[in-house]
Amino acid sequence: MLTLFFDLDGTLIDPQEGLTKAIQIALEKVGETEIPTSNELRWCIGPPLWNSFEVLLGPGANIDEAMDHYREYFTDDGMYQADVYDGIGEMFDSFHQVDAKMFIATSKPTVYAQEIIEHFGIHAHVERLFGSELDGTNSDKTELLKFALDETGADPANSVMIGDRQFDIFGARNNAIPSVGALWGFGDPDELHRAEADSLAGAPEEVPEIVFDLLGFDVE
């Protein structure tokens, strides 16, 4: 049985507008005066948000306060300021045709991620979403994917992780899952090559053929 684990941000949806706006508001409210632009905050899309605020605010900062301000805006507005990438529907359709089991594995807290996939209609294509908890549990992709494998009973050798950042690739490799780097997201080819992605896809429509070739899956 073919099993697929998809990252969310930068793989299925482009969250830049809402996510970076929430970070900017949080930085302003904790007293920062030099606020990065949206494009300067693109690197924050992918890793656990706590880690990003540690870099942005530096040692001794009140990360909890920044996270609270972030969540206030993100919950009300930011999570909906996103777009599903072109080609995602066609990609899902190709996998449905071979009865693949599809899941989402995201470092984003489950409470937000579930609302997002329902809002954008992605929930209709996947069996379950695996996300982190607000206390940070399962925010690490290695830990998250191990949990997802245990819960689903999926065979890592017949599974593939699709994601746009090195964290997705590292998490997959640490769980013996083949991986496909999504070049339409927020990572770049160098980052994904260094992380040792098994293959790279330039667009969502390319993913099914790459996955089938990667696993030697006969679709005839």
C-alpha positions in Angstrom: 0.0 0.0 0.0 1.4 3.4 -1.1 1.3 5.9 1.8 2.1 9.6 1.4 2.9 12.2 4.0 2.6 15.8 2.9 4.0 18.9 4.7 1.4 21.7 4.8 3.1 25.1 4.6 5.1 25.6 1.5 3.9 22.2 0.1 0.1 22.3 -0.1 -0.5 25.9 0.8 1.4 29.2 0.5 0.9 30.8 4.0 3.4 33.7 3.6 1.0 36.6 3.8 -0.8 35.6 7.0 2.1 33.9 8.8 4.6 36.7 8.3 2.0 39.3 9.2 1.3 37.5 12.5 5.1 37.5 13.2 5.4 41.2 12.4 2.5 42.1 14.7 4.0 39.9 17.5 7.4 41.6 17.1 5.8 45.0 17.3 3.9 44.1 20.4 6.9 42.9 22.3 8.7 46.2 21.6 10.8 45.5 18.5 11.4 48.6 16.4 13.0 47.2 13.3 10.4 44.9 11.8 11.6 42.6 8.9 9.6 42.6 5.7 7.4 39.7 4.7 10.1 38.4 2.3 12.8 38.8 5.0 10.7 36.4 7.2 10.3 33.7 4.6 12.9 31.6 6.4 10.5 31.3 9.3 8.1 29.2 7.2 8.9 25.6 8.0 10.8 25.3 11.3 8.9 25.3 14.6 7.8 28.9 15.3 9.3 28.9 18.8 12.8 28.4 17.2 12.2 31.3 14.8 11.2 33.7 17.6 14.4 32.7 19.5 16.4 33.8 16.5 14.4 37.0 15.9 14.3 38.1 19.5 17.6 36.8 20.9 18.7 35.4 24.3 16.5 36.2 27.3 13.5 37.3 25.3 10.0 36.5 26.4 9.1 34.0 23.7 5.8 33.0 25.3 4.6 36.6 25.0 5.6 36.8 21.4 3.8 33.4 20.7 0.7 34.7 22.4 0.6 37.8 20.2 1.3 35.7 17.1 -1.5 33.3 17.9 -4.0 36.0 18.6 -3.7 37.4 15.1 -3.1 34.1 13.4 -6.2 32.5 14.9 -8.5 35.4 13.9 -7.1 36.3 10.5 -3.7 35.0 9.6 -4.5 31.4 9.0 -7.0 32.3 6.3 -4.6 34.6 4.5 -3.1 31.8 2.4 -3.5 30.1 -1.0 -3.6 26.5 -2.2 -0.8 26.0 -4.7 -1.8 25.5 -8.3 -1.7 21.8 -9.3 -2.4 20.4 -5.8 -5.9 19.1 -6.8 -4.5 17.3 -9.9 -1.8 15.8 -7.7 -4.3 14.5 -5.2 -6.4 13.1 -8.1 -3.5 11.1 -9.5 -2.9 9.5 -6.1 -6.6 8.8 -5.5 -6.6 6.8 -8.8 -4.1 4.3 -7.3 -5.8 4.2 -3.9 -2.9 5.8 -2.1 -3.3 6.6 1.6 -2.6 10.2 2.2 -1.8 12.1 5.4 -0.5 15.5 6.4 2.5 15.8 8.6 3.1 19.4 9.7 5.0 21.1 12.5 2.1 23.6 12.7 -0.2 23.0 15.8 -3.0 20.6 15.0 -5.6 23.0 16.2 -4.6 25.5 13.5 -3.7 23.1 10.8 -7.0 21.2 11.0 -9.0 24.4 10.6 -6.8 25.4 7.6 -7.3 22.2 5.7 -11.0 22.3 6.3 -11.2 25.9 5.2 -9.4 25.2 2.0 -11.0 21.9 1.3 -7.8 19.8 1.6 -9.3 17.6 4.3 -11.4 15.8 1.7 -8.3 14.3 0.2 -6.4 13.1 3.3 -7.3 10.5 5.9 -5.8 12.3 8.9 -3.6 15.2 9.8 -0.6 14.8 12.2 0.5 18.1 13.7 2.2 19.4 16.8 0.7 20.4 20.2 0.7 23.9 21.5 3.3 22.9 24.1 5.7 21.9 21.3 5.2 18.1 21.4 5.7 16.6 17.9 7.0 19.9 16.4 10.2 18.1 15.4 9.6 16.3 12.1 11.5 13.2 13.1 9.4 12.8 16.2 6.2 13.7 14.3 6.8 11.2 11.5 7.7 8.4 14.0 4.3 9.1 15.7 2.5 9.1 12.3 4.1 5.8 11.3 3.1 4.2 14.6 -0.4 5.5 14.4 -1.0 4.5 10.7 1.0 1.3 10.7 2.5 2.4 7.4 5.6 0.7 6.0 8.4 3.3 5.6 9.7 1.5 2.6 6.4 2.0 0.8 5.9 5.6 2.0 7.1 9.0 0.8 7.4 12.3 2.6 6.8 15.4 0.4 8.0 18.7 1.8 9.7 21.9 0.9 12.3 22.3 3.7 15.3 20.4 5.1 13.3 19.6 8.2 10.9 17.5 6.2 13.8 15.6 4.5 15.7 15.1 7.7 12.6 13.8 9.4 11.9 11.4 6.6 15.5 10.1 6.4 15.6 9.6 10.2 12.5 7.3 9.8 13.8 5.5 6.7 11.1 7.1 4.6 12.0 8.2 1.0 11.5 11.9 0.4 10.6 14.3 -2.4 11.6 18.0 -2.1 9.0 20.5 -3.2 10.8 23.3 -5.1 7.7 25.5 -5.4 7.8 26.1 -1.6 10.2 28.0 0.7 13.3 25.8 0.4 15.8 25.9 -2.4 17.5 23.2 -4.4 20.8 23.6 -2.4 19.0 23.2 0.9 17.1 20.1 -0.3 20.2 18.6 -1.9 22.2 19.1 1.3 19.5 17.4 3.3 19.7 14.5 0.8 16.2 14.4 -0.6 15.8 11.4 -2.8 14.3 13.4 -5.6 13.1 17.0 -6.3 9.8 18.1 -7.9 9.4 21.5 -9.6 5.6 21.5 -9.5 2.9 19.5 -7.7 1.8 17.9 -11.0 5.3 16.2 -11.2 5.0 14.5 -7.8 3.0 11.4 -8.7 5.3 10.2 -11.4 8.4 10.9 -9.3 6.9 9.0 -6.4 5.9 6.0 -8.6 9.4 5.9 -10.1 11.0 6.3 -6.6 9.2 3.3 -5.2 9.1 1.3 -8.4 5.3 1.5 -8.3 3.5 0.1 -11.4 0.5 2.2 -12.3 -0.4 0.3 -15.4 
